[in-house]
Amino acid sequence: MKKFKILPVACAALAAVSAVHAQTTEPAKELGTVNVIGSVDDLQSLDFYAPNSSAVIKPDTMQALGARKLDQALQYQAGIVSEPFGADNKVEWFKIRGFEASTALDGTPTTPNGYFVWKPELFGVEAAEVVKGANSLVFGAANTGGVVNLVTKRPHKEQALTVNAETGNRGKLGVGVDYNGLANADGSVYWRVVAQARKEDGMQRRTEMDSLYLAPSATIEFSGRTALTLLASVQRENGTPTNGFLPAWGTIIDTPYGRVDRRTNMGEPDFDHLKRTQASAGWQLRHDLSKDWTFTQNYKFTRLNLDQQNVFAWSSDNDRQAMRGYTFTQGSTRNHYLDNRLTGNLHLGDGITLKPTVGVDYLKSNTDGQNNGFGYTPNLDMFAPVYGVPFAVTSTPYEQRLRQWGAYASAQMQVGSHWNLSAGLRHDSAKNTVAGGYEASHNSVNAGVMYMTSLGVAPYVSYSESFKPTAGVDSNNNPYKPYEGRQAEVGVKLEPAWLNGGTMTLAYFDLEEKNALAADASNIQRQIGKRTNRGVELQADFRIQPATAVKASFTHNDSRQDVSVSKSLRTPLIPRNQASLWVSHRFGSDLTVAAGARYNGATVDEAYYPGRKIAAYTLLDLMVRYDINRAWALQLNARNLTDKTYVSGCDFYCYYGGSRTLDLQLQYQWK
C-alpha cells in the first residue's frame, strides 16, 4: 500500500500546477463539436420522446450520488435492483426488470466469460446509457434485462482540467486527474488524459483493493466531414476480494450464538487475492458521405488478465461451522470487435423525417487459462474464525472460442409533430468451438410507436426481442442453451408545464426469458424452463422550484421462474415493490444539500427457504456540497447513513448489504 502515501502530496502538487496553469494559459476559442459515436443512441434513440424505456445518466448525477461503481450509479433508477449480492469490491452487480443485463463499453460488448468480467472505472465515464428490457438490436447477444452502455471520456474542443482528491472511512484514499487540451492552433487535433488511483478496504475484515486507471485519447479532424478518435485505457486492480456468500443459518435464521457479524470474513485472507489488468485500444471513425448520409466505424481490442482465488461459505452444519469452497482462475481473455454502420437522415416532405441505419459487426473472443469453479476447503467457525488450515488447490485447462457475426437494419421515423415510430431487424450467427460450446443463429425484431399530444402527454407501445448464447454445462454435463428474451411494453411519457421542465414516465412491461439459469445446491447453475416478470415502473425528474430538484421512482414486479414443468416460484432477489426519492436543494450560490431514501421490499427464496421472508429495508443517503469559489468545491457523501445492518437477499446463498460509507472529496475545476 506504500504507493498511496504519495496521494496527499500529489494532490497538493497538482492543485498548485492547476492554479498556475489557470493564470498563464489563454482561454481556447469556441469551436464546433463532433458527434459522439459508439453510442446506443446511434441505433435506438434515447431521446425522451422515443417509444422505449431508457435513461441517460450523466457525470453530474454520478457525482451528486457519490457513486464510485456502476451499480451505485444506478440505484435511483426505476426497475433496477442494485447490489443484490451486497457490496462487492471486485465486480458490478445489478438486475434490470428482474433479469441480468449486459454492459457495453463505447458501443462494444464486454463479453463476460465466467470470472473474466470487465470492471469499469466510473471516473473515466462520460455517460451511462440504459436500455431497459430485451433488446438485441444494438449488440446482438445481450441479456434479457437490457444493456448499459458506458461512453468513456473522449476529447472535446476545449482546454479544461479537473483534479479530485478523496478520503473516507475504511481507509479510502484517492486522486483523479482529467485534462483536456488542444494540440494545434486551429483546433483540428485535440486530446484528453484521464487518470485515477484509489484504495479502499471492504466491509469484511482483511479485504482491501487498490486500483490504478489511465485513459489517453485523441481526436483528429481531417476535414469538416471526417474525424478519427483514438481511445485507449489500462486499469490495474490488486487486493483481497470480498466474498459475500453466506449460509442462511446465522443470517436469516437465528442461532443459539446470534447472527453472523456482517464483517466476518468467511474466506482465507492469506490465500484470497485478485490481480486483474484490463486494457483496451481502438478507434471511432466518422465520415459524412453527404449532408444526409454518414459512415461510422467502431473498432476496439480488449485484453483482460486475471489471477483470482477466493474461499467462500456455501452451507453450514446448523451449529457453528460454515462449510466452505474455493474458486481458482488464472488466464486471459482477448476480444476484437468491429462495427461498420451507414446512417441516413432523410426529409421526405410533408413533415416526414426518416433515419435509416444498416450495418454489420463481428466479434472474436478467445479465453485461455486454468480454472476450478468449486473445490472443498476446511470448515470455519462462523462466530470465532481461525484461518490458515492448509488445503490443496487443483485446476483444469479452461478455453473458450467465440465468433459472432451480425447484420442489422433499423429505421426511426417522425411523421408530422405527433408521431414517432421505430423498427429494427437483426440477424446473428454465433459459434463457440470448444467443449460445452454452441452454434446458434437467431433473428431479433424491435418495433415501437408513440403519439405526442399538444398537452405534453405521449402514450407509446413497443415490442423487442433478445438472445444470448452462453457457454458451459450443468451438473449433468448438459450444454447450456442460449437465452431467448422478449418484451412487450406500453407506457406514457409526460412533460407538462406544471413539472417546471421535468419529465415523468409510467410504463407497464411484460418480460420473458427462456432457458434461464438458477442457483443450484451442486454449486453449478442449472437451466430452468422460463423466467417472467410483469411490472410497472414510474420515473419522475422535476423541480419544485428553481433551487429544489426531485428524482423519484417506483417499481412493482411480479417475477416468477419455472422449477418444473408444472410449478413456478417467485424469483429470488427481486422484490415486489421498490421505491426511491432524492431531493436536492441549493442554498444561495454556494451550498447544496441533498437527501435520498431507497426502499427495497421483502424478497423470498421459495426453492431453498420456503416460508421465510428476507425483510424489506430502507437506506438513507446524504450529500452536502460547498462551492468555495468558481474553481474549488468540497463535497461529502454518506451512503447508508444510519449504518443499517440488513440482508440484501438470498438465492441459495445469502448476502449482507453494504454498511455505511463516508466520502469526502476536494475538487478543482478549470476551463
Secondary structure, DSSP 8 states (H G I E B T S, - for coil): -GGGGGHHHHHHHHHHHHHHHHHHS------------SSGGGTS--STTSSS-EEEE-HHHHHHHT--SHHHHTTTSTTEEE-TT---SSS--EEETTEE-EEEETTEE---BTTB-----GGGEEEEEEEES---TTTSB--TTEEEEEEE----SS-EEEEEEEEETTTEEEEEEEEEEE-STTSSEEEEEEEEEEEEE-SSTT-EEEEEEEEEEEEEESSSSEEEEEEEEEEEEEEE-----B-SBTTTB--TT----TT---S-TTT-EEEEEEEEEEEEEEEESSSSEEEEEEEEEEEEEEEEEEEEEEEE-SSSEEEEEEEEEEEEEEEEEEEEEEEE-EEEETTEEEEEEEEEEEEEEEEEEEEEEEEEEEEEESSS-----------EEEEEEEEEEEEEEEEEEEETTTEEEEEEEEEEEEEE-STT-EEEEEEEEEEEEEE--TTSEEEEEEEEEEEE----B-TT--B---EEEEEEEEEEEE--GGGTT-EEEEEEEEEEEES-EE--TTSS-EE-SEEEEEEEEEEEEEEEETTEEEEEEEEEEEEEEESSSS-EEE-TT--SEEEEEEEEEEETTTEEEEEEEEEE--EE-TTTSTT-EE--EEEEEEEEEEE-SSSEEEEEEEESTT----EEEESSSEEE----EEEEEEEEEE-
